[in-house]
């Protein structure tokens, strides 16, 4: 099967702008959607997730990284599963962590340090890479894998 791949580039100049971009994305996410985040330590991954949460209507806007618990769940318009794989090495299988239920469940799953998923990344997903370009400036590269994710990027592109 050939999947649609589409890329969108945004530059944010402050943490709130990174949150705003995440909120733009969060408004379009639906159950079963998977967002895979990558970037260096401190590049804004958790900040981006805070925005996604805001876009999903999660009341607790101050989402923290679940580094020591692996997964945090938040209730909003849909359940948000915030996964942080920082402390893990590459995975042999999602079954090793019991993550299949999250990735293919009834909520939205956002995975920080998604590079640890390796070949286990879902075919249908949205990859988000955050890169430092200045003290508070970030380049955010969103890459859609699949028709649904490509449609989300088109909606976001049309909003700005």
Order of alpha helices (4+ residues) and beta strands (2+ residues): beta-alpha-beta-alpha-beta-beta-alpha-beta-beta-beta-alpha
